[in-house]
Amino acid sequence: MIEMPQLRRLLGISVLGLGIVGVSACVRTSAKTVPDGPPLEVPAPPARVIAPADEPIATAPTEPLEPAPAPTSMTRRPIRRPANAEPVQKPEPNPPADTPPPQATPPEPAVTTPPPTLRAPGSAAKPIRDLVARAQRDLSRVDYAKLTEAGKAQYEQSKRFVQQAEQALKDQNFVFAQTLADKAATLAAELLGR
């Protein structure tokens, strides 16, 4: 059994501990920083080199387009202030400080890297066409009649991905075509492995 003086001491310590925890939970700290130095300079974009096309790009004959109608002008309505309102005064800028401007350091010699090579649309389509062909080849080797319902659904999904990838290639949406071709090839390979 705990004696009365010990009980008071424990009760006092626990109340004091709760008070400290409660006070420390209410304290917030925040860091305030001031930017030092002038704004950074943005470098010029790198030069680009375009590689020659592997395949000629078929273009549809273009018909002359009619000129687009002139856009309607959107004007702002002036802000109306009451006649008795006083004009708003802008605050005066702070007077310049007597601190000397920071000394400019000489620029370091620029490291020259060769510009990135951009591929022509025909060369970007070749790996995608290879994936589509592999998916179609794998699908042709699958016996559709022996597949389960889930397998048949997977087969149909792979065929849809192949069709969508071919359409994306025609639209020259190579990123989307690559994604669809990857999915079609993966599903077809899984079906072939069953």
N, C-alpha and C positions, 0 to 999 in steps of 0.2 A: 504494500500500500504506500502511496506517495504522501509524504507529510505536507502540511500546509505551506511552509516556507518554500519548499521545493516546487510546489504547484504554482505559487505566485511567481517565482523566478521563471519557470517554463512559460507561463502565460505572458509574462512581460517580454520575454525574448521573442516569442512568436508574434506578438502584436508589433513589436519594433521591427521585426523582419518583414511583416506584411506592409508596414508603412514605408519602408525603404523601397520595397519592390514597387509599390503603388506610385511613389514619387518618381522613381527612375523610369517607369513606363510612360510618364507624361512628358519627359524631356525629349525634345527633337533638336537635331543638329542639321544645319544646312551649310554647304560650302558655296561661297560666292566668289566667282572668278571674274577677272577683267581681262579681255583679250589684249595681249601685248604685241605690238608690231603691226606693220601694214598688212593689208590683205594679200593673200597668196596670188601669184600669177598663174594662169592656166596655160599649159603648153599647147602648141598648135597640134592638130591631129596629124598622125603619121601619113606618109605617102602610101599609095596602094598600087600594086602591080596586078594587072589582070592577065591570067594565063590564057592561051588560045583555047578555043572550044574543041572538044573531041568530036562532037557531032553537030551538024548544022541544026539550028533551031527552026522548026517549021512555023511560019507565021501566017495567019489568016489575012486575006486581002482586006485592007482597011478602006473604008469609005470615008469621004470627008464628013466631018462632024459639023453640025450646025453650031454657031456660036452660042455659048451659054447665056441665059438671060442675066442681065445686070442684077447684082444683089440689091435688095432693098436696103436703103440706108437706115441705120438705127441711130437716132440722135438722142442725146440725153436731155431730159427736161431740166431746166434751170431750177436751182433750189430757191424757194421763195422764203424770204425772211420777213418778219413783221416790220412795219415802217419805223416803229419806235425802238427797234433793237439796235444795240451799239455794235459797231464792227468788231470782229474778233481780232485781237492783237496777237501776233506771233511772238513767241519768246525770242529774246535776243541771243545770238550764239555766244558761247563762252569766249572770253578773250584768250588769245593764244598764250600758251605758257612760255616761259623763258628757257625752256630746255632745248638743247641743240638736237637737230634731226639725227636719227640713227645713221651711222656711216654705212654706205652700201659696200658689201663685200664683192670682190670680183667673181663673176660667174665661173663655175667649174666647167671644164671642157665637156661638151656633150658627147655621150657615148652613142655612136651611130650603129643602129641595128638595121638589118635589111627590112624593108617594108613587107607586111604580110601579103601573101599571094592569094588572090581571089580566084576561085575556080568558076569556070563557065557553067551554065546550067546543065549542059549535056554531060559533063564529067561528074557532076554531083548526083545525077540520076542513075549512073551505072551500078553502084553498089546496091541501090534500092531495087533496081530491076532484077539484080541477081538474087536478092532475098525473096522477092515476089515469085521468081521462077522456081526457087528451091521449095517454097511453100506449096506452089501448085504441083510440083513433082511429088512431094510427100503426100499431098492429098489424093493424087491419082493412084498411089500405091496402097491406100487404105481401103479395106472392104467395108463399105458403108452398111451393108445388110447385117454384118456381124456386130455392129456397135450397139451399145446400150443406149437408152434414151439420153443420158447425160453425154455420151460420146457423140451421138448424132447432133445434139445441140452444139457441142464444141466444134464439130466438123462444119456445120452451117456458119458458125461465128467466124471461123477461120476463112471460109470462102468470102464472107462479107468484108472482112479486113483486106483480103486480096483485091476485091473490087474497089473498095474505098481508096486503097493505096494507089491503084492504077489511075483513079480519077484525080487524086491529089498530085500525081506526077504530071498529068495533063494540065492541071491548073498551076503547075510549077511551085507548089507548096511542098518543098523538099523536106522540111522538118516534120510536118505532119505525115507525109508519105513514108518517111523512115520509121516513125513510131508505129504506123499501121503495119508496115511490112515486117517489122520485128515481132509484133504480136501474132501475125498470121503464121510466120515461120515457127514460132515457139509452139503455138497450138497444134500445128500440123505435125511437128516433130514428136510431141507428146502422144498424139493419136497413133502415129506410126510405131511408137515404142510399146503400145498396149498389146 
